[in-house]
Every structure is written in structure tokens, then in C-alpha cells.
């Protein structure tokens, strides 16, 4: 059986999102992301984030550009373009449930232009104004890996975050997010690898958010 094309995958994801919109009430949207893991909140509708990410080559692609767009209040798409080496990754998430502080989101991450399969993920989030707790599981080449995360808003402009993903290629991380302006942020972090010979590695990402439509 032939593998689905990226166009077919996008069409399927859009169809699922439309179905979800028909059965799920209106959802809250906030800026996404911790240091390492995907998170269950969705990029705000009509907001495009442009990020440049630099990291130690042992973590992954050492230089990346990311585009992430909220297509609806419940559905987002993202494209990671690796520069060293050249590699593209497509991801999508859609939010199925929100009830008070509770979120439930499913998605398909890291559809690799070099031939890697997308990684199905399901995540639960418990979000208050200052604290975000996240737990989930992601399928990586037939192996289920645990996802855990926590974010604390320390001030109006600074947040602390830590996350963990099981599996030998992943890490435990700690980092800070500085909102230099309402639309521009800086996120430095340290990765402590899960490998038998542990390493402490550096990571930094700059993000700017544009409103494409309202």
C-alpha cells in the first residue's frame, strides 16, 4: 500500500478539524509551546508565529525556522524547516475538549520530508492563569513515549518551564520565556539528555507573532 501524500494528510487533518468544530464548543486559545514538547493549547486563530531556533546538534537540527498558524480556534498547523541539515517537518494539532481548566488535544507531529512517519500524540492539560500542567503520550516509530510538562508565569513578562519526554533521544529540560514585547519572545533552555551517558546541552528560540486575520 502506498503512503499518503502530504496533500492527502493535510486534507484529512482539515476534515477532522471541521468535524471537531461541529461538536466542540468555543475554545480558549493561547500561545503554545514549552522547551521540548508540543502542548495542548492551540495557536490563536489567525496568528502566525515565526521562530528561529538554535540548539546543540545532539538535540536535533542545529538551526531551524518554524512557522505556526492558528487556522481555527481549535486547529493549528506548523512547519519546521531545518537548515543544518536541510529537512522539513509538518505537524498539526486539534483541540477536542475544553471544560474549565481542562484541555484535551490530539495531533500528528514531525511528518518528515526525509521519509519519517508522523507521530500521533494525545495530551491532557490543566491550565490556570499562572500554572500549566501537561501530561500525554506520543507514538514514535511504534514506541509509546511519555510527555510531561509544567509552566509557571512568574511575572507579566517572565515564565519558567520544565518538561520531559521519555525515550533515549529525548531529555529533561528547564528554561525561561522572556516576553520582550507582547509579540516578541526569547526562550533559552537547558536539556539534560536521557541517554545512558548524560549530557547538558543548550537551546534558544526567538519568536515573533503576526496577526494575519481577525
Phi and psi in degrees as a GROMACS rama.xvg file:
@    title "Ramachandran Plot"
@    xaxis  label "Phi"
@    yaxis  label "Psi"
@TYPE xy
-75.794  150.039  UNK-2
-75.3026  147.137  UNK-3
-65.8777  145.623  UNK-4
-76.5847  164.59  UNK-5
-61.2535  -36.6965  UNK-6
-63.584  -42.485  UNK-7
-64.0922  -39.6465  UNK-8
-64.192  -43.6882  UNK-9
-61.4628  -40.5737  UNK-10
-63.4738  -40.6834  UNK-11
-65.2818  -43.3763  UNK-12
-62.5216  -40.5721  UNK-13
-64.6452  -39.6435  UNK-14
-63.4846  -41.7202  UNK-15
-64.1458  -40.1269  UNK-16
-63.1299  -41.1366  UNK-17
-62.1223  -42.231  UNK-18
-62.7615  -40.9225  UNK-19
-63.5681  -40.4247  UNK-20
-61.1199  -29.6904  UNK-21
-73.9649  -23.198  UNK-22
-116.308  -8.52438  UNK-23
-110.297  135.391  UNK-24
-68.2194  169.583  UNK-25
-57.5193  141.51  UNK-26
-118.326  154.394  UNK-27
-81.7084  144.002  UNK-28
-126.449  138.857  UNK-29
-138.21  165.548  UNK-30
-61.6771  139.16  UNK-31
-98.2382  166.71  UNK-32
106.282  138.508  UNK-33
-112.942  -153.762  UNK-34
-75.8822  -40.6764  UNK-35
-122.729  -39.3388  UNK-36
-97.0205  153.902  UNK-37
-69.1965  154.86  UNK-38
-125.909  158.931  UNK-39
-79.7079  -10.4924  UNK-40
-79.8154  157.197  UNK-41
-106.873  142.88  UNK-42
-54.2496  135.714  UNK-43
-53.945  142.644  UNK-44
-56.5061  124.193  UNK-45
82.6413  1.81456  UNK-46
-100.586  127.571  UNK-47
-107.879  123.612  UNK-48
-101.596  136.024  UNK-49
-116.206  121.587  UNK-50
-126.255  145.698  UNK-51
-116.386  127.741  UNK-52
-121.591  129.629  UNK-53
-122.752  135.906  UNK-54
-152.617  163.209  UNK-55
-61.3635  137.329  UNK-56
-57.299  -22.9837  UNK-57
-69.7241  -21.0298  UNK-58
-77.6786  -42.1335  UNK-59
170.925  -151.412  UNK-60
-59.4017  121.749  UNK-61
-68.9052  -24.5806  UNK-62
-135.781  126.97  UNK-63
-139.428  147.87  UNK-64
-113.678  135.645  UNK-65
-124.803  136.741  UNK-66
-116.647  130.403  UNK-67
-136.975  125.763  UNK-68
-128.724  131.112  UNK-69
-81.8293  107.494  UNK-70
-79.514  -40.8306  UNK-71
-136.322  174.09  UNK-72
-62.5465  -11.2598  UNK-73
-119.137  -4.38206  UNK-74
-136.829  131.884  UNK-75
-135.041  157.537  UNK-76
-128.771  153.487  UNK-77
-144.619  146.725  UNK-78
-129.298  123.409  UNK-79
-103.462  125.648  UNK-80
-112.305  106.597  UNK-81
-75.3086  140.602  UNK-82
-104.103  -32.1138  UNK-83
-136.215  91.7371  UNK-84
-83.0092  172.947  UNK-85
-71.9533  122.131  UNK-86
-163.066  139.279  UNK-87
-114.243  142.929  UNK-88
-133.412  127.59  UNK-89
-108.783  136.367  UNK-90
-137.895  154.901  UNK-91
-149.012  146.889  UNK-92
-137.966  148.72  UNK-93
-139.694  139.588  UNK-94
-90.2934  120.739  UNK-95
-93.537  -34.3736  UNK-96
-138.546  136.362  UNK-97
-141.305  123.129  UNK-98
-140.741  103.562  UNK-99
62.8368  -125.155  UNK-100
-82.7569  0.0608423  UNK-101
-92.0558  134.575  UNK-102
-128.049  145.161  UNK-103
-137.67  122.028  UNK-104
-132.218  142.677  UNK-105
-122.4  159.669  UNK-106
-168.59  179.493  UNK-107
-133.051  119.071  UNK-108
-113.426  153.045  UNK-109
61.7622  46.0576  UNK-110
-72.5703  107.308  UNK-111
-92.0106  130.565  UNK-112
-68.9836  -13.4722  UNK-113
-89.0452  2.96126  UNK-114
114.627  -0.772918  UNK-115
-71.8647  146.172  UNK-116
-77.5734  151.16  UNK-117
-64.6087  151.709  UNK-118
-108.78  106.497  UNK-119
-63.0497  141.458  UNK-120
-140.609  145.395  UNK-121
-132.99  134.398  UNK-122
-136.589  141.607  UNK-123
-110.414  138.864  UNK-124
-129.935  141.547  UNK-125
-117.39  106.558  UNK-126
-114.863  120.783  UNK-127
-109.741  -178.324  UNK-128
-60.2374  -36.2123  UNK-129
-112.515  -19.9757  UNK-130
-123.458  133.57  UNK-131
-122.274  123.124  UNK-132
-114.559  134.669  UNK-133
-135.018  137.236  UNK-134
-145.305  143.641  UNK-135
-171.608  -172.86  UNK-136
-142.805  142.568  UNK-137
-128.999  140.036  UNK-138
-94.1916  116.475  UNK-139
-117.206  102.789  UNK-140
51.5667  48.1922  UNK-141
82.4489  2.78308  UNK-142
-114.624  127.212  UNK-143
-80.1203  126.597  UNK-144
-118.326  139.108  UNK-145
-80.3864  140.9  UNK-146
-120.161  128.442  UNK-147
-136.101  142.075  UNK-148
-154.859  155.323  UNK-149
-147.964  136.585  UNK-150
-133.086  136.111  UNK-151
-126.404  123.245  UNK-152
-80.1663  108.79  UNK-153
-81.027  -43.0049  UNK-154
-139.456  -175.848  UNK-155
-64.9027  -21.4408  UNK-156
-120.243  -7.44828  UNK-157
-127.83  133.007  UNK-158
-129.839  143.545  UNK-159
-100.667  140.506  UNK-160
-141.55  148.543  UNK-161
-142.962  144.294  UNK-162
-150.863  168.356  UNK-163
-149.115  137.794  UNK-164
-131.976  127.507  UNK-165
-69.7289  169.192  UNK-166
106.996  145.98  UNK-167
-65.2188  -24.3379  UNK-168
-89.8987  6.6736  UNK-169
-117.106  -170.682  UNK-170
-151.049  168.411  UNK-171
-100.643  133.548  UNK-172
-128.997  156.538  UNK-173
-136.744  144.106  UNK-174
-164.052  175.381  UNK-175
-128.566  148.718  UNK-176
-118.369  123.368  UNK-177
-107.697  119.819  UNK-178
-88.441  96.6926  UNK-179
-69.8177  -33.5167  UNK-180
-139.712  173.043  UNK-181
-58.105  -24.0208  UNK-182
-111.371  -6.29695  UNK-183
-124.492  125.608  UNK-184
-134.295  156.98  UNK-185
-127.461  129.728  UNK-186
-130.352  93.9563  UNK-187
-89.2064  148.943  UNK-188
-153.815  161.215  UNK-189
-116.84  137.328  UNK-190
-110.385  129.037  UNK-191
-110.539  109.465  UNK-192
-70.289  152.975  UNK-193
-81.7333  -8.39189  UNK-194
-62.6903  159.026  UNK-195
-58.9341  -33.9487  UNK-196
-102.161  97.3561  UNK-197
-73.2212  145.645  UNK-198
-133.855  148.548  UNK-199
-103.975  119.156  UNK-200
-126.009  153.762  UNK-201
-101.469  155.384  UNK-202
-153.78  143.5  UNK-203
-151.777  144.367  UNK-204
-140.815  137.451  UNK-205
-110.174  133.014  UNK-206
-132.594  134.217  UNK-207
-125.461  135.458  UNK-208
-108.828  131.168  UNK-209
-115.902  138.923  UNK-210
-88.9795  112.314  UNK-211
-86.0385  -41.187  UNK-212
-150.003  165.227  UNK-213
